[in-house]
């Protein structure tokens, strides 16, 4: 058997194998003999049909059987002898198998790239500077206040103003498109929220409960009825009720509705603490991504397509699960599986590159994981819940695969920490990062 290994790229090898004619003939005869013993041909008892007839009838079945056996018996032996470790199933191309002729085939194989980690110390990376933003706290309090607002019905003499919530019956007639005319519809909306088409809510200002009004508006672009764009709609509206939004006071009583906070001061303090932690976590996460990008830039490498595909599959499933938990779907985002893979392919490539480089750094720096590291990771996952902590420990003790995965995570985190510890870091404002 002759074997030739050719490097196609840093992540692909082509292995060509030629099997001598003697072996080919032997396997063909062996296959036909096995077929003859089981063949059921009209006019012959099983095992008694003449070989000439067997060969004419079962040549395709013979080829399938022999080629499959030759692949199994020669390919992986050749890979092992030449120390080639495939990442995925090989793509095989072959000649037609014939008696009296050597059988030649080739296998295209994806392999792990050889990673030469040349530059990783002294990476130049920018990090966003944390800046406290009291206005964000006030904005969140305002949203909480709005969510707890009450709608108070006003008397018959009240007139609708911006900020009032009104109930209306309305219908619309579209010039030149009678099929688009609508019957009576009911809506409740806040004047000034711009929920309906532009200009509609402004027409309600000054009306009292029971008042009716007709007005014409240009129908906007977009929506399901693109053919109506630019046409005029005649709206007939009857205002049924006016309500005034009454916001609760931002006082201790308001704070107490959120559980453990006796005073507004305690609620504000907790919100400041939460906001600061959230922002610092976000800044750290984005900073780590920039560190990895800097590492990739300094150490370019090719990545196997099979690893990119697996990464995309993983990202796709994560997105579907996240959307499902929010009662959303890919369709609601205007995406399908093919569109997702096209849109996020570059991200998947970078994740694979980053993972391979970090794995190489783990080996280069001899990064290990101790029992203390594992205990700290378990506590982090449990987030202060003792009962959950016990279940987590039991789970990782019982599953070697899960434990190996969490060990890999810890090693990767340590590798990133190693990069950060040796990096040249400059803290800049968020605006400077966006402009870069």
C-alpha positions as CSV (number, residue, x, y, z in Angstrom):
1,X,0.0,0.0,0.0
2,X,1.4,3.4,-1.0
3,X,0.5,6.5,1.1
4,X,1.2,10.1,0.3
5,X,0.3,13.0,2.7
6,X,0.1,16.5,1.3
7,X,-0.4,19.8,3.2
8,X,-3.2,21.7,1.5
9,X,-3.3,24.5,4.2
10,X,-2.5,24.9,7.8
11,X,-5.7,23.2,8.7
12,X,-6.2,20.7,5.8
13,X,-4.2,17.7,4.6
14,X,-4.8,15.4,1.7
15,X,-3.9,11.8,2.1
16,X,-3.7,9.7,-1.1
17,X,-3.7,5.9,-0.8
18,X,-3.1,3.3,-3.5
19,X,-4.0,-0.3,-2.8
20,X,-2.1,-2.9,-5.0
21,X,-3.9,-5.0,-7.5
22,X,-3.4,-8.2,-5.6
23,X,-5.2,-6.9,-2.6
24,X,-8.0,-5.5,-4.8
25,X,-8.5,-8.8,-6.6
26,X,-8.5,-10.7,-3.3
27,X,-11.2,-8.4,-1.7
28,X,-13.4,-8.5,-4.8
29,X,-13.4,-12.3,-4.9
30,X,-14.0,-12.4,-1.2
31,X,-17.0,-10.1,-1.6
32,X,-18.5,-12.1,-4.5
33,X,-18.1,-15.3,-2.5
34,X,-20.0,-13.8,0.4
35,X,-22.8,-12.6,-1.9
36,X,-23.0,-15.9,-3.6
37,X,-23.7,-17.7,-0.3
38,X,-26.7,-15.5,0.4
39,X,-28.0,-14.5,-3.1
40,X,-31.5,-15.5,-4.0
41,X,-31.8,-15.7,-7.8
42,X,-34.8,-17.2,-9.6
43,X,-34.2,-20.8,-10.6
44,X,-31.3,-21.3,-8.2
45,X,-31.2,-22.5,-4.6
46,X,-29.3,-20.1,-2.2
47,X,-25.6,-20.5,-2.7
48,X,-25.9,-22.4,-5.9
49,X,-26.1,-19.6,-8.5
50,X,-23.1,-19.6,-10.9
51,X,-20.4,-17.0,-10.1
52,X,-20.6,-15.5,-13.6
53,X,-24.3,-14.6,-13.0
54,X,-23.5,-13.3,-9.5
55,X,-20.9,-11.0,-10.9
56,X,-23.3,-9.7,-13.6
57,X,-26.1,-9.1,-11.1
58,X,-24.3,-7.8,-8.0
59,X,-21.3,-5.8,-9.3
60,X,-22.6,-2.5,-7.7
61,X,-23.2,-4.2,-4.3
62,X,-19.7,-5.7,-4.5
63,X,-18.1,-2.3,-5.2
64,X,-19.9,-0.7,-2.3
65,X,-18.9,-3.5,0.1
66,X,-15.2,-3.7,-1.0
67,X,-14.7,0.1,-1.1
68,X,-16.2,0.5,2.3
69,X,-14.0,-2.3,3.7
70,X,-10.9,-0.9,2.0
71,X,-11.6,2.6,3.4
72,X,-12.1,1.2,6.9
73,X,-9.0,-1.0,6.8
74,X,-6.6,1.4,5.2
75,X,-7.5,5.0,5.9
76,X,-7.3,5.0,9.7
77,X,-4.2,2.8,9.7
78,X,-2.5,5.3,7.3
79,X,-3.7,8.2,9.5
80,X,-2.3,6.6,12.6
81,X,1.0,5.7,11.0
82,X,1.5,9.3,9.7
83,X,0.2,10.8,13.0
84,X,-2.7,12.7,11.3
85,X,-5.6,13.4,13.7
86,X,-8.8,14.3,11.8
87,X,-11.2,16.8,13.4
88,X,-14.2,15.6,11.4
89,X,-15.2,12.9,8.9
90,X,-12.9,13.0,5.9
91,X,-14.2,13.9,2.4
92,X,-13.3,11.0,0.1
93,X,-12.7,11.0,-3.6
94,X,-11.9,7.7,-5.4
95,X,-11.4,6.0,-8.7
96,X,-13.8,3.3,-9.8
97,X,-13.0,0.0,-8.2
98,X,-12.1,-2.6,-10.9
99,X,-10.6,-6.1,-10.9
100,X,-7.0,-6.2,-12.2
101,X,-6.4,-2.5,-11.4
102,X,-4.8,-0.9,-8.3
103,X,-7.4,1.1,-6.3
104,X,-6.6,4.7,-5.6
105,X,-8.5,7.2,-3.4
106,X,-7.8,10.4,-1.6
107,X,-9.2,11.8,1.7
108,X,-9.4,15.5,2.5
109,X,-8.9,15.9,6.2
110,X,-9.3,18.8,8.6
111,X,-6.7,18.9,11.3
112,X,-5.9,21.2,14.3
113,X,-3.6,24.0,13.2
114,X,-0.1,24.2,14.6
115,X,-0.2,27.2,16.9
116,X,2.9,29.2,17.3
117,X,2.1,31.7,20.0
118,X,4.7,34.3,19.2
119,X,3.4,37.5,20.8
120,X,1.2,37.7,23.8
121,X,3.1,39.8,26.4
122,X,2.7,43.6,26.2
123,X,-0.6,43.7,24.2
124,X,-1.8,47.3,23.8
125,X,-5.4,47.4,24.8
126,X,-7.9,50.2,25.7
127,X,-10.3,49.8,28.6
128,X,-13.4,51.9,29.2
129,X,-13.2,54.1,32.2
130,X,-16.0,53.6,34.7
131,X,-18.0,56.7,35.3
132,X,-20.9,56.9,37.7
133,X,-24.1,58.2,36.0
134,X,-26.7,59.4,38.5
135,X,-29.0,60.3,35.6
136,X,-29.3,56.5,34.9
137,X,-30.6,55.9,38.4
138,X,-33.1,58.8,38.1
139,X,-34.2,57.4,34.7
140,X,-34.7,53.9,36.2
141,X,-36.7,55.4,39.1
142,X,-38.8,57.3,36.7
143,X,-39.6,54.1,34.8
144,X,-40.5,52.4,38.1
145,X,-42.7,55.3,38.9
146,X,-44.4,55.2,35.5
147,X,-45.0,51.4,35.9
148,X,-46.8,52.0,39.2
149,X,-48.9,55.0,38.0
150,X,-52.6,54.9,38.4
151,X,-55.1,56.2,35.8
152,X,-57.7,58.5,37.3
153,X,-60.9,59.1,35.2
154,X,-61.7,62.8,34.7
155,X,-65.1,64.4,34.8
156,X,-67.2,65.2,31.7
157,X,-66.0,68.8,31.5
158,X,-62.3,67.9,31.2
159,X,-60.6,68.3,27.9
160,X,-57.9,66.0,26.5
161,X,-54.3,67.2,26.8
162,X,-50.9,65.8,26.1
163,X,-50.1,63.2,28.7
164,X,-53.7,62.2,29.2
165,X,-54.8,58.6,28.5
166,X,-57.9,58.4,26.3
167,X,-60.3,55.7,25.0
168,X,-61.5,56.3,21.5
169,X,-63.7,54.7,18.8
170,X,-62.5,55.3,15.3
171,X,-62.9,54.3,11.7
172,X,-61.0,55.2,8.6
173,X,-61.9,55.7,4.9
174,X,-59.1,55.5,2.3
175,X,-59.5,57.4,-0.9
176,X,-59.3,55.3,-3.9
177,X,-59.1,52.0,-1.8
178,X,-62.5,51.2,-0.5
179,X,-61.4,47.7,0.3
180,X,-59.1,49.2,3.0
181,X,-61.8,51.0,4.8
182,X,-62.1,49.9,8.4
183,X,-65.1,49.5,10.6
184,X,-65.3,50.8,14.1
185,X,-62.2,50.1,16.2
186,X,-61.4,50.9,19.8
187,X,-58.0,52.1,21.1
188,X,-56.6,53.3,24.4
189,X,-53.6,55.5,24.1
190,X,-51.6,58.2,25.8
191,X,-51.6,61.4,23.9
192,X,-48.0,62.2,23.0
193,X,-46.8,58.6,23.0
194,X,-47.0,58.5,19.1
195,X,-48.5,55.0,19.1
196,X,-50.7,55.6,16.1
197,X,-49.9,57.3,12.8
198,X,-48.3,60.8,12.9
199,X,-50.8,63.5,13.7
200,X,-53.6,61.3,15.0
201,X,-53.0,62.0,18.7
202,X,-52.7,65.8,18.2
203,X,-56.2,65.8,16.7
204,X,-57.6,64.6,20.0
205,X,-56.3,67.5,22.1
206,X,-59.2,69.8,23.2
207,X,-61.9,67.2,22.9
208,X,-64.2,66.2,25.8
209,X,-65.7,62.8,26.6
210,X,-68.5,62.2,24.0
211,X,-67.1,64.6,21.4
212,X,-66.7,63.4,17.8
213,X,-64.4,64.7,15.1
214,X,-63.4,63.9,11.5
215,X,-59.9,64.7,10.1
216,X,-57.7,63.7,7.2
217,X,-54.1,62.4,7.6
218,X,-51.5,61.2,5.1
219,X,-51.0,57.4,5.6
220,X,-47.4,56.6,6.4
221,X,-44.8,54.4,4.7
222,X,-44.1,51.0,6.1
223,X,-46.3,48.4,7.7
224,X,-48.2,45.6,5.9
225,X,-50.1,47.9,3.5
226,X,-47.2,49.4,1.6
227,X,-49.7,50.2,-1.3
228,X,-51.4,52.8,0.8
229,X,-48.2,54.9,1.3
230,X,-48.9,58.6,0.4
231,X,-52.7,58.1,0.2
232,X,-55.1,60.1,2.5
233,X,-57.2,58.5,5.2
234,X,-60.4,60.2,6.5
235,X,-60.7,59.3,10.2
236,X,-63.9,59.5,12.2
237,X,-63.2,59.6,15.9
238,X,-65.4,59.6,19.1
239,X,-63.6,60.2,22.4
240,X,-65.2,58.1,25.1
241,X,-63.1,58.7,28.3
242,X,-60.2,60.8,29.5
243,X,-57.9,59.6,32.3
244,X,-55.1,61.4,34.1
245,X,-51.9,59.6,35.0
246,X,-51.2,59.9,38.7
247,X,-47.6,59.0,39.6
248,X,-46.8,57.8,43.1
249,X,-44.5,60.0,45.2
250,X,-40.8,58.8,45.4
251,X,-40.9,58.4,49.2
252,X,-40.4,55.7,51.7
253,X,-43.8,54.2,51.1
254,X,-42.8,53.8,47.4
255,X,-39.5,52.1,48.4
256,X,-41.3,49.7,50.7
257,X,-43.3,48.2,47.7
258,X,-40.0,46.7,46.5
259,X,-39.6,44.4,49.5
260,X,-36.6,44.8,51.7
261,X,-36.2,48.6,51.5
262,X,-37.6,50.6,54.4
263,X,-36.6,54.0,53.0
264,X,-36.1,55.6,49.7
265,X,-32.5,56.2,50.7
266,X,-31.9,52.4,51.0
267,X,-33.6,51.8,47.6
268,X,-31.4,54.4,45.9
269,X,-28.3,53.0,47.5
270,X,-29.1,49.5,46.3
271,X,-29.8,50.8,42.8
272,X,-26.5,52.6,42.7
273,X,-24.7,49.5,43.9
274,X,-26.5,47.3,41.3
275,X,-25.9,49.8,38.5
276,X,-22.2,50.1,39.4
277,X,-21.7,46.3,39.4
278,X,-23.6,45.9,36.2
279,X,-21.5,48.6,34.4
280,X,-18.2,47.2,35.8
281,X,-19.1,43.7,34.7
282,X,-20.0,45.0,31.2
283,X,-16.8,47.0,31.0
284,X,-14.7,44.0,32.1
285,X,-16.4,41.7,29.7
286,X,-15.9,44.0,26.7
287,X,-12.3,44.6,27.8
288,X,-11.6,40.9,27.8
289,X,-13.0,40.6,24.3
290,X,-10.6,43.4,23.2
291,X,-7.7,41.6,24.8
292,X,-8.5,38.4,22.9
293,X,-8.9,40.5,19.7
294,X,-5.4,42.0,20.3
295,X,-4.0,38.4,20.8
296,X,-5.6,37.3,17.5
297,X,-4.2,40.3,15.7
298,X,-0.7,39.5,16.9
299,X,-1.0,35.8,16.2
300,X,-2.9,35.2,12.9
301,X,-3.9,31.6,12.2
302,X,-6.3,29.6,10.0
303,X,-9.2,27.7,11.6
304,X,-10.8,24.4,10.6
305,X,-14.3,24.9,9.0
306,X,-15.7,22.1,11.1
307,X,-14.8,24.0,14.3
308,X,-16.4,27.1,12.9
309,X,-19.6,25.2,12.1
310,X,-19.7,23.7,15.6
311,X,-19.3,27.2,17.1
312,X,-22.1,28.6,14.9
313,X,-24.3,25.7,15.9
314,X,-23.6,26.4,19.6
315,X,-24.3,30.1,19.2
316,X,-27.5,29.4,17.2
317,X,-28.9,27.1,19.9
318,X,-28.0,29.6,22.7
319,X,-29.8,32.4,20.8
320,X,-32.9,30.2,20.3
321,X,-33.0,29.3,24.0
322,X,-32.5,32.9,25.1
323,X,-35.3,34.1,22.8
324,X,-37.6,31.3,23.9
325,X,-37.1,32.4,27.5
326,X,-38.2,35.9,26.5
327,X,-41.2,34.5,24.5
328,X,-39.6,35.6,21.2
329,X,-38.4,33.8,18.1
330,X,-35.9,34.1,15.3
331,X,-38.7,35.0,12.9
332,X,-39.6,38.0,15.1
333,X,-36.0,39.2,14.6
334,X,-36.1,38.7,10.9
335,X,-33.6,35.8,11.0
336,X,-33.6,32.2,10.0
337,X,-30.8,29.6,10.4
338,X,-29.1,30.4,7.2
339,X,-29.3,34.2,7.8
340,X,-27.9,33.7,11.3
341,X,-24.9,31.7,10.1
342,X,-24.1,34.3,7.4
343,X,-24.4,37.2,9.8
344,X,-22.4,35.7,12.7
345,X,-19.8,33.7,10.8
346,X,-17.1,36.2,11.5
347,X,-17.9,36.2,15.2
348,X,-17.7,32.4,15.2
349,X,-14.3,32.4,13.5
350,X,-12.9,34.9,16.0
351,X,-14.3,32.8,18.9
352,X,-12.6,29.7,17.5
353,X,-9.3,31.6,17.0
354,X,-9.4,33.0,20.5
355,X,-10.2,29.6,22.0
356,X,-7.3,28.0,20.2
357,X,-4.8,30.7,21.1
358,X,-5.9,30.7,24.8
359,X,-5.5,26.9,24.8
360,X,-2.0,27.3,23.5
361,X,-1.3,29.9,26.2
362,X,-2.5,27.5,28.9
363,X,0.0,25.0,27.7
364,X,2.8,27.5,27.3
365,X,2.4,29.0,30.7
366,X,1.6,25.6,32.3
367,X,-1.7,26.9,33.7
368,X,-3.4,24.4,36.1
369,X,-6.6,24.3,38.1
370,X,-6.6,23.5,41.9
371,X,-9.3,22.2,44.1
372,X,-9.5,25.8,45.6
373,X,-10.1,27.2,42.1
374,X,-13.0,24.7,41.6
375,X,-14.5,25.5,45.0
376,X,-14.5,29.2,44.2
377,X,-16.1,28.6,40.8
378,X,-18.8,26.5,42.4
379,X,-19.5,29.3,44.9
380,X,-19.7,31.8,42.0
381,X,-22.3,29.7,40.2
382,X,-24.3,29.2,43.4
383,X,-24.4,33.0,44.0
384,X,-24.7,32.6,47.8
385,X,-27.3,29.9,47.8
386,X,-26.0,27.1,50.2
387,X,-28.6,24.5,48.9
388,X,-27.7,25.3,45.3
389,X,-24.0,25.0,46.2
390,X,-24.4,21.4,47.4
391,X,-26.3,20.4,44.3
392,X,-23.6,22.0,42.1
393,X,-20.9,20.1,43.9
394,X,-22.8,16.8,43.5
395,X,-23.4,17.5,39.8
396,X,-19.8,18.1,38.9
397,X,-18.6,15.2,41.1
398,X,-20.9,12.8,39.2
399,X,-20.1,14.0,35.7
400,X,-16.5,13.9,34.5
401,X,-17.5,15.6,31.2
402,X,-19.1,18.6,33.1
403,X,-16.1,18.8,35.4
404,X,-13.7,18.8,32.5
405,X,-15.7,21.6,30.8
406,X,-15.6,23.8,33.9
407,X,-11.9,23.1,34.4
408,X,-11.4,24.3,30.8
409,X,-13.4,27.5,31.6
410,X,-11.2,28.2,34.6
411,X,-8.0,27.7,32.6
412,X,-9.3,30.0,29.9
413,X,-10.1,32.7,32.5
414,X,-6.6,32.3,34.0
415,X,-5.1,32.6,30.5
416,X,-7.0,35.9,29.9
417,X,-5.8,37.0,33.4
418,X,-2.3,36.2,32.3
419,X,-2.7,38.4,29.2
420,X,-4.2,41.2,31.1
421,X,-1.4,41.1,33.7
422,X,1.2,41.6,31.0
423,X,-0.8,44.0,28.8
424,X,-0.3,47.7,28.4
425,X,-3.7,49.0,29.4
426,X,-5.0,52.6,28.8
427,X,-8.3,53.7,30.4
428,X,-10.3,55.9,28.1
429,X,-13.8,57.4,28.0
430,X,-16.6,55.4,26.3
431,X,-16.8,58.1,23.5
432,X,-13.1,57.5,22.6
433,X,-13.7,53.8,22.4
434,X,-16.7,54.2,20.0
435,X,-14.6,56.6,17.8
436,X,-11.7,54.2,17.6
